[in-house]
């Protein structure tokens, strides 16, 4: 049980590190005008209609973040089940601990990645 717990927390730590990249990418999508002027391969975004740019920059990032955040509890709950926690209340408590740690670190890593670009 201790080995499964260590593996579960190691996977959670790896998930925290690798989850920050899609979150940072989704955050970068929200600034379409800067993307199309900074990166030449995204120059096709500049001549688009303002409505389309508004949809890409205003609606798409929150929807993608919502989808990512909907998947997160499912994955964390599966990791808690893998750990071998016997009761549902224990599973939910483990899920909430992991989710809190996850939210704090992913937000910090995403800010760090966005500011370094």
C-alpha positions, -999 to 999 in steps of 0.1 A, spaced: 0 0 0 29 24 7 44 17 -27 11 24 -44 8 56 -24 43 67 -35 36 58 -71 2 77 -69 18 108 -55 47 106 -80 21 105 -109 3 134 -92 36 154 -91 43 146 -128 7 156 -137 12 190 -119 43 197 -139 30 185 -173 -5 200 -168 9 235 -166 19 235 -203 -16 231 -217 -28 257 -192 -1 282 -203 -9 275 -239 -46 281 -234 -37 313 -216 -15 324 -246 -44 318 -270 -64 346 -252 -41 373 -267 -47 367 -304 -33 400 -316 1 396 -300 3 360 -312 -3 369 -348 23 397 -348 49 378 -327 49 345 -345 51 344 -383 34 310 -386 3 325 -369 2 355 -392 -30 341 -408 -48 351 -376 -42 389 -381 -65 394 -411 -94 375 -395 -126 392 -387 -129 408 -352 -158 385 -343 -137 354 -351 -108 369 -331 -131 376 -303 -144 340 -303 -108 326 -304 -95 349 -277 -126 353 -255 -147 321 -256 -122 294 -266 -98 297 -236 -124 295 -209 -141 265 -226 -108 247 -230 -99 254 -193 -133 242 -182 -128 209 -201 -93 204 -186 -106 212 -151 -135 187 -156 -111 159 -164 -88 167 -135 -110 154 -106 -116 122 -126 -79 115 -130 -71 125 -94 -99 102 -81 -85 73 -101 -51 79 -86 -66 79 -51 -84 46 -59 -51 32 -71 -36 42 -38 -59 18 -20 -80 41 1 -109 19 14 -137 44 20 -153 69 -3 -149 97 22 -112 90 23 -111 90 -15 -128 124 -16 -105 138 11 -75 126 -9 -90 141 -40 -95 175 -24 -59 175 -10 -45 167 -44 -68 192 -62 -57 220 -38 -20 212 -43 -26 209 -80 -44 242 -83 -17 261 -64 13 247 -83 -2 247 -118 -12 283 -115 23 292 -103 40 272 -130 17 286 -157 24 322 -146 62 314 -146 60 299 -181 39 328 -195 62 354 -181 94 336 -194 81 338 -230 
